[in-house]
Amino acid sequence: MRDYYIEREDIIRGQRSEIELGSEFGELEMVGALVAIKEAGFAPVWVIRTGGSLNIGFALLHKGILYFGACDHIFYAVDAETGKERWRFKTNDVILSKPCIAGSFICFGSFDGNLYALDFDGKLLWKFPVNSKISCAIKTARERIFFGTEDGKFYCLSLDGKLLWKFATNGSIVENAAVGDNILVFGSWDRNVYALDFNGNLLWKFCTGAEVNIEPAVDGDMVYVGSGDRNLYALELNTGKLLWGFKSDGAVRGVAVSGNIVLFTAYTEKLYALDKNGKILWKFRTENYLVEPPAVSDNVIYLGSTDNNLYAIDMNGKLLWKFATKSLVVCTPIVWNGKIYFGSYDCNVYCLNLKGELLWKFQTSRSDMSKIDVDEMKKREKARFALKPQEIEAKAEKKAEGENISDYGTISTTYVSTDTQHYVGKKKGYI
């Protein structure tokens, strides 16, 4: 691999600029990275380097404008009808964080350790430094902004960017919280699922057997969440009590609920469809493993895969069509106004009609795919299992004074089959 540069005309700002393209990362390197990720059963987003790729966070669509960040450090506003760029905003590192609308502005995070607030013309209103990478989607409720960081803290800010409170866990927070009525539910790489109220008080926590690298899905009085231990768990929202679990073939990475069907993805080639009692309805197989949850619109499921395709599937698990890109599709698509929007690791945003035909595509500022640092991933894999449960618990007790962290308590444990869960009882410790 080699390092190289290009010089281009910056159309937006009318200036010439030299852009470092970093290490060439082609198909051979991508195959090696995918094999390593599949063998490890996990892929920390922190090992993604600079390039033009679009990754997990992807976009927010608001009033006909698509807002998204990319691995080229740029946050974009693009017309959803035409694919024409409205404006761009430069940060200092990779952007994987899905933005949100908070009041009258847009909020997103960056690997440069800042949460940004921009107006709808792309002007900076404020930024909040956290000195840690932000990859998760940003959430807002009751005039508050919520997000987690690589160093394991969960933040709550006011709409003017002031810290209201933070809650410390013992592992990275990769995905953000599901928001319910005065409850926030999120996972950490310390193996726990946490539920807080809007003032940052711990309501309950549920311990799994591995990192929780997924945004939970709230549905009525239930919350669904998966873990690197390969289980999807159904919990009571208000208490964290385990209702059932389902064992998959890989680390669970995304979950979505549509009507009476629970859909989830794992580091396997399969999309799983369960009923709300945890019984399997069907599985849909792609050609490589899945990362983010699907989108569902008008009884059609739209699913991206690391086999480079976007799939359209009916609610019985039958293929309707698929659309091929030139690299991984690891985001949840957006469906709006008869169109489907999604990003690919090939550095393009795609807009399709409901038949799967291309309407337009938008390329980010760089055409080189973002490197996946396999060596760094392997280091993090070793650290993933370095601490035993009791060591994590002891570490929690040594948290700095004033950090909002509670003792590890009694948890529910289960025996989980591939059809449904059989409840065993309660035990202190890890599943």
Legacy VTK file of the C-alpha trace (Angstrom):
# vtk DataFile Version 3.0
C-alpha trace
ASCII
DATASET POLYDATA
POINTS 431 float
0.000 0.000 0.000
1.169 3.560 -0.604
0.340 7.054 0.588
-0.576 9.649 -2.003
-2.176 13.075 -2.483
-4.406 14.756 -5.031
-5.038 18.398 -5.784
-8.577 19.441 -6.687
-10.690 22.519 -7.159
-12.893 23.049 -4.108
-16.134 23.886 -5.903
-17.973 24.897 -2.759
-15.391 27.351 -1.411
-13.690 28.305 -4.657
-10.242 27.379 -3.351
-7.620 24.890 -4.417
-6.595 22.425 -1.758
-4.231 19.487 -1.362
-6.012 16.551 0.242
-4.242 13.654 1.865
-5.810 10.453 0.656
-3.952 8.240 3.091
-3.270 4.565 2.442
-4.715 2.900 -0.623
-7.350 0.425 0.555
-8.567 -1.775 -2.248
-10.623 -4.916 -2.708
-7.891 -7.260 -1.459
-7.438 -5.302 1.766
-11.211 -5.147 2.226
-11.535 -8.924 1.880
-8.852 -9.388 4.534
-10.564 -6.941 6.869
-13.951 -8.637 6.463
-12.449 -12.048 7.193
-10.768 -10.680 10.335
-13.994 -9.049 11.517
-16.014 -12.192 10.935
-13.462 -14.351 12.778
-13.362 -11.929 15.695
-17.149 -11.617 15.811
-16.967 -7.877 16.364
-15.747 -4.681 14.688
-15.096 -1.596 16.794
-15.909 1.462 14.713
-12.885 3.237 16.178
-10.598 1.339 13.767
-12.080 3.079 10.690
-9.669 5.615 9.220
-9.977 8.639 6.933
-11.387 8.152 3.429
-14.524 8.921 1.453
-16.660 6.094 2.813
-20.100 6.276 4.403
-20.610 4.036 7.374
-23.038 3.102 10.141
-24.499 6.453 11.167
-25.592 7.661 7.763
-28.269 10.299 7.519
-31.175 12.341 8.761
-33.763 13.579 6.276
-35.493 16.821 7.259
-37.704 19.019 5.082
-36.334 17.591 1.850
-32.662 17.845 2.845
-30.409 14.874 3.562
-27.894 15.590 6.349
-24.982 13.186 6.848
-21.323 12.912 7.735
-18.606 10.793 6.133
-15.145 9.434 6.816
-13.682 12.403 4.885
-14.355 14.525 8.034
-17.128 16.477 6.267
-20.771 16.937 7.220
-23.021 17.430 4.170
-26.431 18.876 3.351
-27.779 17.455 0.064
-31.097 18.076 -1.692
-33.044 14.816 -1.393
-34.866 15.311 -4.712
-31.918 16.206 -6.923
-28.807 14.984 -5.114
-27.262 18.454 -5.362
-25.078 19.642 -2.520
-26.399 22.599 -0.492
-23.427 23.055 1.818
-20.687 21.261 3.734
-19.023 21.682 7.106
-15.499 20.436 7.880
-14.503 18.776 11.157
-11.124 17.343 12.103
-11.834 13.616 11.943
-14.147 10.829 10.783
-17.923 11.348 11.176
-20.012 8.214 11.782
-22.549 9.823 14.088
-26.118 10.009 12.782
-27.364 13.593 13.324
-30.566 14.780 14.932
-32.667 17.917 14.889
-32.496 19.557 18.310
-34.770 22.568 18.488
-33.865 24.767 15.522
-30.482 23.262 14.671
-28.667 20.071 13.627
-26.481 18.143 16.059
-23.822 15.488 15.318
-20.598 14.103 16.733
-17.149 13.445 15.295
-14.112 11.315 16.053
-12.365 14.649 16.769
-14.032 14.609 20.206
-16.628 17.318 19.641
-20.389 17.471 19.472
-21.362 20.090 16.874
-24.476 22.238 16.582
-25.072 23.859 13.179
-27.893 26.011 11.895
-29.717 24.949 8.736
-27.301 26.996 6.611
-24.307 25.054 7.938
-23.032 27.750 10.304
-21.509 26.656 13.596
-23.608 27.658 16.613
-21.581 25.876 19.272
-19.532 22.764 19.913
-19.080 20.732 23.073
-15.707 18.998 23.613
-15.635 15.569 25.285
-12.010 14.542 24.525
-13.202 11.173 23.228
-14.495 9.852 19.916
-18.236 10.047 19.219
-19.691 7.466 16.833
-23.245 7.007 18.075
-26.425 8.596 16.801
-27.373 11.760 18.648
-30.777 11.739 20.342
-32.953 14.542 21.660
-36.007 14.650 23.919
-37.551 17.204 26.253
-35.129 19.909 25.088
-32.123 17.791 25.989
-29.409 16.181 23.867
-28.105 12.683 24.638
-25.030 10.831 23.353
-22.283 8.412 24.394
-18.518 8.316 23.820
-15.654 5.894 23.302
-14.411 6.433 26.857
-17.684 5.072 28.252
-19.517 8.227 29.303
-23.114 9.074 28.502
-23.828 12.825 28.276
-26.890 15.003 28.611
-26.659 18.601 27.342
-29.050 21.506 27.202
-29.977 22.939 23.790
-27.414 25.710 24.268
-24.609 23.172 24.677
-24.247 23.184 28.472
-23.568 19.987 30.402
-26.518 18.917 32.548
-25.125 15.566 33.682
-23.016 12.597 32.623
-23.081 8.932 33.554
-19.966 6.739 33.516
-19.832 3.116 32.389
-16.779 0.851 32.190
-16.740 0.344 28.435
-17.101 2.238 25.179
-20.564 3.404 24.143
-20.758 2.829 20.394
-24.503 3.167 19.796
-26.922 5.604 21.397
-29.934 5.214 23.611
-33.449 4.217 22.794
-35.712 6.914 24.199
-38.942 6.081 26.027
-41.217 8.016 28.356
-38.690 9.447 30.847
-36.346 6.514 30.238
-33.126 6.100 28.257
-31.843 2.607 27.479
-28.360 2.039 26.056
-25.567 -0.520 26.002
-21.873 -0.418 26.808
-18.831 -2.518 26.023
-18.739 -3.346 29.750
-21.462 -5.937 28.840
-24.314 -4.048 30.490
-27.570 -2.562 29.296
-28.358 0.597 31.292
-31.661 2.362 31.885
-31.541 5.947 33.182
-34.177 8.557 33.810
-33.842 11.955 32.138
-31.944 13.267 35.172
-29.216 10.634 34.853
-30.355 8.370 37.685
-29.866 4.637 37.204
-33.207 2.818 37.049
-31.873 -0.663 36.275
-29.171 -2.490 34.407
-29.047 -5.866 32.750
-25.824 -7.797 32.329
-25.101 -9.813 29.177
-22.203 -12.095 28.296
-20.308 -9.726 25.999
-20.175 -6.154 24.694
-23.474 -4.429 23.888
-22.834 -2.816 20.533
-26.386 -2.018 19.455
-29.050 0.649 19.812
-31.985 -0.931 21.679
-35.506 -0.792 20.252
-38.354 0.333 22.513
-41.801 -1.034 21.689
-44.552 -0.205 24.168
-43.585 -1.603 27.561
-40.781 -3.741 26.126
-37.238 -3.081 24.972
-35.239 -5.342 22.666
-31.446 -5.358 22.820
-28.693 -7.632 21.548
-25.171 -8.482 22.643
-21.888 -9.861 21.408
-22.868 -13.027 23.293
-25.108 -13.742 20.231
-28.376 -13.284 22.098
-31.292 -10.979 21.422
-33.018 -10.134 24.718
-36.584 -8.950 25.341
-36.783 -6.970 28.595
-39.505 -5.165 30.479
-38.870 -1.494 29.812
-39.549 -0.220 33.312
-37.789 -2.949 35.301
-35.212 -4.608 33.035
-36.729 -8.007 33.815
-35.869 -10.643 31.235
-38.891 -11.941 29.333
-37.112 -14.100 26.768
-33.922 -14.483 24.806
-33.073 -15.829 21.366
-29.683 -17.281 20.409
-28.411 -16.354 16.942
-25.323 -17.465 15.017
-23.359 -14.253 15.600
-22.968 -11.087 17.656
-26.273 -9.188 17.475
-25.813 -5.790 15.820
-29.193 -4.258 14.988
-32.848 -4.609 15.937
-36.072 -3.083 14.616
-39.737 -3.707 15.384
-42.488 -3.554 12.761
-46.004 -4.448 13.859
-45.837 -7.887 15.440
-42.439 -8.766 13.967
-39.033 -8.258 15.593
-36.239 -8.055 13.005
-32.587 -8.257 13.905
-29.179 -8.549 12.265
-26.034 -10.257 13.517
-22.498 -10.930 12.328
-23.902 -13.663 10.103
-25.414 -13.557 6.639
-28.937 -13.818 8.043
-31.727 -11.408 8.871
-33.882 -12.954 11.612
-37.622 -12.377 11.980
-39.237 -13.329 15.306
-42.672 -12.929 16.779
-42.980 -10.996 20.034
-42.743 -14.207 22.054
-39.284 -14.883 20.674
-40.219 -17.647 18.216
-38.562 -17.714 14.825
-40.782 -16.837 11.856
-38.204 -16.871 9.081
-34.616 -16.069 8.134
-33.350 -14.279 5.044
-29.834 -15.026 3.863
-27.495 -12.599 2.093
-23.995 -13.370 0.798
-22.071 -11.815 3.692
-22.639 -10.642 7.239
-24.999 -7.895 8.324
-24.342 -4.895 10.541
-27.126 -2.338 10.950
-30.875 -3.004 11.342
-33.213 -2.772 8.348
-35.759 -0.080 7.583
-39.400 -1.031 7.054
-41.854 0.964 4.941
-45.234 -0.083 3.480
-44.595 -3.749 4.327
-41.226 -3.830 2.585
-37.950 -4.422 4.434
-34.841 -2.631 3.153
-31.564 -4.171 4.278
-27.911 -3.405 3.609
-25.210 -6.093 3.622
-21.437 -6.359 3.506
-21.937 -8.283 0.246
-22.272 -4.746 -1.248
-26.027 -4.989 -1.898
-29.159 -3.264 -0.702
-32.033 -5.761 -0.482
-35.798 -5.253 -0.657
-37.670 -8.099 1.072
-41.350 -8.674 1.750
-42.671 -9.304 5.272
-42.550 -13.072 4.676
-38.822 -12.997 3.976
-39.023 -13.226 0.167
-36.630 -11.259 -2.027
-38.240 -8.533 -4.135
-35.067 -7.055 -5.634
-31.494 -6.104 -4.805
-29.236 -3.257 -5.866
-25.449 -3.646 -6.112
-22.931 -1.005 -5.069
-19.138 -1.287 -5.237
-18.582 -1.859 -1.517
-20.188 -2.564 1.851
-23.647 -1.284 2.725
-23.552 -0.988 6.521
-26.203 1.610 7.267
-29.951 1.634 7.831
-31.633 3.108 4.723
-34.096 5.998 4.793
-37.388 5.708 2.901
-39.157 8.959 2.050
-41.532 10.221 -0.624
-41.250 7.119 -2.799
-37.455 7.028 -2.624
-34.809 5.028 -0.771
-31.598 6.665 0.442
-28.516 4.880 1.716
-24.759 5.203 1.848
-22.060 2.765 0.773
-18.460 2.243 1.754
-17.713 3.005 -1.929
-17.957 6.737 -1.027
-21.415 7.319 -2.550
-24.905 8.121 -1.323
-27.521 6.398 -3.482
-31.122 7.386 -4.188
-33.354 4.667 -5.658
-37.012 4.459 -6.534
-39.173 1.778 -4.933
-38.389 -0.615 -7.790
-34.690 -0.472 -6.980
-33.742 1.740 -9.934
-31.061 4.393 -9.500
-32.305 7.996 -9.538
-29.069 9.695 -8.510
-25.902 9.208 -6.507
-23.704 11.658 -4.667
-19.985 11.136 -4.172
-18.235 12.499 -1.090
-15.090 14.608 -1.419
-12.870 11.550 -1.774
-13.064 8.423 -3.886
-10.686 6.301 -1.771
-12.360 3.897 0.622
-11.617 4.317 4.311
-9.040 1.910 5.657
-10.105 -0.597 8.309
-7.135 -0.927 10.654
-7.041 -4.687 11.257
-3.950 -4.529 13.499
-5.677 -2.056 15.809
-8.829 -4.184 15.741
-6.867 -7.233 16.903
-5.393 -5.246 19.794
-8.867 -4.212 20.862
-10.078 -7.781 20.508
-7.492 -8.892 23.089
-8.558 -6.106 25.435
-12.180 -7.117 24.904
-11.697 -10.255 27.004
-8.873 -8.994 29.225
-11.123 -8.160 32.189
-13.100 -10.818 34.014
-16.548 -9.844 35.322
-15.307 -9.458 38.900
-12.466 -7.228 37.689
-14.928 -5.008 35.868
-16.954 -4.845 39.060
-13.896 -3.906 41.085
-13.042 -1.279 38.492
-16.501 0.203 38.927
-15.850 0.683 42.641
-12.713 2.667 41.851
-14.549 5.200 39.693
-13.620 8.774 40.458
-15.673 10.413 43.156
-18.693 12.192 41.713
-19.067 9.859 38.736
-22.616 8.539 38.461
-22.047 4.787 38.525
-23.774 2.166 40.660
-22.688 -1.168 42.096
-23.220 -4.258 40.023
-26.259 -6.089 41.319
-28.406 -9.119 40.812
-29.162 -9.991 37.232
-31.384 -12.451 35.452
-29.689 -15.365 33.711
-31.114 -17.647 31.078
-30.632 -20.739 29.066
-31.338 -19.676 25.492
-32.296 -21.994 22.640
-32.633 -21.235 18.947
-36.422 -21.236 19.218
-37.183 -19.450 22.446
-35.829 -18.940 25.957
-36.279 -21.151 28.990
-36.154 -19.168 32.200
-33.809 -20.554 34.856
-33.583 -18.013 37.629
-31.424 -15.297 39.102
-27.752 -15.257 39.772
-25.191 -12.620 40.614
-22.626 -12.351 37.852
-22.451 -12.680 34.101
-24.326 -14.935 31.715
LINES 1 432
431 0 1 2 3 4 5 6 7 8 9 10 11 12 13 14 15 16 17 18 19 20 21 22 23 24 25 26 27 28 29 30 31 32 33 34 35 36 37 38 39 40 41 42 43 44 45 46 47 48 49 50 51 52 53 54 55 56 57 58 59 60 61 62 63 64 65 66 67 68 69 70 71 72 73 74 75 76 77 78 79 80 81 82 83 84 85 86 87 88 89 90 91 92 93 94 95 96 97 98 99 100 101 102 103 104 105 106 107 108 109 110 111 112 113 114 115 116 117 118 119 120 121 122 123 124 125 126 127 128 129 130 131 132 133 134 135 136 137 138 139 140 141 142 143 144 145 146 147 148 149 150 151 152 153 154 155 156 157 158 159 160 161 162 163 164 165 166 167 168 169 170 171 172 173 174 175 176 177 178 179 180 181 182 183 184 185 186 187 188 189 190 191 192 193 194 195 196 197 198 199 200 201 202 203 204 205 206 207 208 209 210 211 212 213 214 215 216 217 218 219 220 221 222 223 224 225 226 227 228 229 230 231 232 233 234 235 236 237 238 239 240 241 242 243 244 245 246 247 248 249 250 251 252 253 254 255 256 257 258 259 260 261 262 263 264 265 266 267 268 269 270 271 272 273 274 275 276 277 278 279 280 281 282 283 284 285 286 287 288 289 290 291 292 293 294 295 296 297 298 299 300 301 302 303 304 305 306 307 308 309 310 311 312 313 314 315 316 317 318 319 320 321 322 323 324 325 326 327 328 329 330 331 332 333 334 335 336 337 338 339 340 341 342 343 344 345 346 347 348 349 350 351 352 353 354 355 356 357 358 359 360 361 362 363 364 365 366 367 368 369 370 371 372 373 374 375 376 377 378 379 380 381 382 383 384 385 386 387 388 389 390 391 392 393 394 395 396 397 398 399 400 401 402 403 404 405 406 407 408 409 410 411 412 413 414 415 416 417 418 419 420 421 422 423 424 425 426 427 428 429 430
